[in-house]
Amino acid sequence: MCGRFSLTQRLDVLERIFKAKARARSEQKARYNIAPTQPVLAICQDDPGSIVELDWGITIYPHDEPPRTLVNAKAETLQQRPAYSQAFTGRRCLVLADGFFEWESRAGRRYPHYYRLRSGEPFAFAGVYDQEGEGRHCVIVTTDANAIVAPVHDRMPVILENAGEWLSETDSDKLQAMLRPLPSSELESCTVNPIVNTPEIDAPECIEPYEPKEMKLF
């Protein structure tokens, strides 16, 4: 799954890499701990030349059940689930990021791990979006974990190897084929400070290497 991620790059860097202009020209604040329901920067299928803000999480209304907010969608069922099937066809998006977190459980404690490209470059998660009221809301697509993530979690977000094709491709089989794990050789990881467990904390310390005292015994 993907429950937290970061985007620390300057806006002009994102514009250059993704060949899109930010709709709002205000300076992009570095984000070290982006959590569900918060705004994210994205590029939508119907306006691939613009970087816009979406809210992370799509609300669904199951029959005879309370509404639920979903933040992830499984690649394997993206085309079949009613909540996402139309979005897969015409409301795909790129969710911009430069790292993500997963948690390892060990001896009753949870240790956050941070993953980023070895190159240090920003990247795009595969996403789909929907309209809720006056705003757009998105989910991040997940797939099976690669070899570097698998010891910690069995799922990981889809990091697109060719982001532009996720927006421009029309063949559903080719789109589905993009929803695969990024090669593990392209990622690096480290244990980071458990302060990232608190969504209200958004500071550089969230992504800095950290060795818990209890792990120093091993």
VEXKE-368803 format. One line per 3 residues: their letters; for each residue x negated, y negated, z of C-alpha. Coordinates in steps of 0.25 Angstrom, whole numbers, plus 5000, padded with zeros to 4 digits. Each point is the difference from the previous one (the first is absolute). Layout:
N
A) X,Y,Z  ...
END
This chain:
218
MCG) 5000,5000,5000  4996,4985,5001  5004,4993,5012
RFS) 4990,4988,5000  4990,4994,4990  4991,4988,4998
LTQ) 4998,4989,4990  4989,4991,5003  4996,4995,4986
RLD) 5001,4986,4996  5012,4996,4991  4991,4996,4988
VLE) 4993,5014,5001  5013,5007,4999  5004,4991,4988
RIF) 4988,5003,4993  5000,5015,5002  5015,5002,4997
KAK) 5001,4990,4989  5012,4993,5007  5002,4986,5006
ARA) 5006,4998,5014  5014,4994,4999  4997,4992,5013
RSE) 4987,4993,5000  4998,5000,5015  4987,5006,5005
QKA) 5001,5015,5002  4997,5004,5015  4992,5012,5003
RYN) 5009,5011,5005  4993,5011,5008  5012,5008,5005
IAP) 5012,4999,4991  5012,5007,5006  5014,5005,4995
TQP) 5010,4989,4998  4990,4989,4998  4997,4993,4987
VLA) 4990,5006,4990  4994,4995,4988  5005,5007,4987
ICQ) 5001,5000,4985  5014,5004,4995  5003,5007,4987
DDP) 5009,4989,4994  4989,4989,5002  4986,5006,4999
GSI) 4994,4987,4999  5004,4995,5014  4995,5004,5014
VEL) 5012,4999,5010  5005,5003,5014  5008,5012,5003
DWG) 5005,5005,5013  4995,5014,5003  5012,5010,5003
ITI) 5012,5003,4992  5013,5002,5008  5009,5012,4997
YPH) 5014,5003,5004  5002,5015,5001  5015,5005,5001
DEP) 5005,5001,5014  4986,4996,5006  4994,4987,5005
PRT) 4992,4992,4990  4985,5003,4999  4988,4993,4995
LVN) 4990,5008,4991  4986,4995,4998  4994,5012,4992
AKA) 5006,5009,4989  4994,5013,4996  4995,5001,4986
ETL) 5005,5014,4999  5015,4996,5001  4999,4985,4995
QQR) 5008,5003,4988  5011,5009,5007  5003,4992,5012
PAY) 5012,4990,4998  4993,4989,5008  4989,5000,4990
SQA) 5003,5006,4986  5005,4987,4994  4988,4993,5006
FTG) 4991,5010,4994  5005,4996,4986  5001,4985,5001
RRC) 4995,4995,5013  4986,5004,5002  4990,4991,5007
LVL) 4985,4999,5004  4998,4998,5015  4986,4993,5002
ADG) 4991,5005,5011  4985,5003,5003  5002,5010,5011
FFE) 5009,5009,5007  5001,5007,5014  5004,5015,5004
WES) 5000,5005,5014  4993,5013,5005  5005,5007,5012
RAG) 4990,5006,5010  5002,5005,5014  5013,4992,5002
RRY) 4994,4987,4994  5002,4993,4987  4987,4994,4993
PHY) 5002,4991,4988  4992,5002,4987  4998,4989,4990
YRL) 4998,5004,4985  4995,4991,4989  4994,5001,4986
RSG) 4985,5002,5001  4999,4988,4990  5007,4991,5010
EPF) 5009,4995,4989  5015,4998,5002  5010,5010,4994
AFA) 5014,5002,4998  5010,5010,5006  5011,5006,4991
GVY) 5013,4994,5005  5014,4998,4996  5010,4989,5005
DQE) 5014,4996,5001  5008,4988,5002  5006,4998,5014
GEG) 5008,4987,5001  4991,4988,4995  4987,5008,5002
RHC) 4993,5012,4994  4995,5011,5008  4991,5011,4997
VIV) 4994,5014,5004  4987,5006,4998  4999,5013,4993
TTD) 4992,5012,5007  4994,5012,4995  4992,5012,5005
ANA) 4987,4996,5007  4986,5001,4994  4989,5007,5007
IVA) 4995,4988,5007  5014,4997,5006  5005,5014,5002
PVH) 4993,5003,5013  5008,4988,5006  5013,5001,4993
DRM) 5007,5008,4989  5005,4988,4992  4994,4987,4995
PVI) 5005,4988,4992  4998,5001,4985  4988,4991,4996
LEN) 5002,4998,4985  4988,5002,4991  5006,4991,4989
AGE) 5010,4991,5007  5005,4993,4987  5005,5013,4994
WLS) 5009,5002,5012  5007,4987,4996  5000,5002,4985
ETD) 5001,5015,4997  5014,5005,4996  4998,5015,4999
SDK) 5005,5006,5013  4991,5012,5000  4987,4991,4998
LQA) 5005,4991,5011  5002,5013,5009  4986,5004,4997
MLR) 4994,4987,5005  5006,5004,5014  4988,5008,5004
PLP) 4989,4999,5011  4988,4991,4998  4987,5008,4998
SSE) 4994,5001,5014  4987,4996,4995  5006,4985,4998
LES) 5004,4999,5014  4992,4997,5013  5006,5000,5014
CTV) 4996,4997,5015  5007,5001,5013  5005,4986,5004
NPI) 5005,4993,5013  5013,5005,5005  5005,4985,5002
VNT) 5005,5003,4985  5011,5008,5007  5007,4987,5004
PEI) 5006,4993,4988  4999,4987,5006  4985,5000,5000
DAP) 4994,4996,4987  4986,4997,5001  4986,5004,4994
ECI) 4998,5010,5011  5011,5009,4995  4991,5005,4988
EPY) 4987,5000,5007  4993,5013,5003  5003,5005,5014
EPK) 4995,5011,5009  5009,5004,5011  4993,5003,5013
EMK) 5006,5014,5001  4995,5003,4986  4985,4997,5004
LF) 5000,5013,5008  5000,5008,4987
END
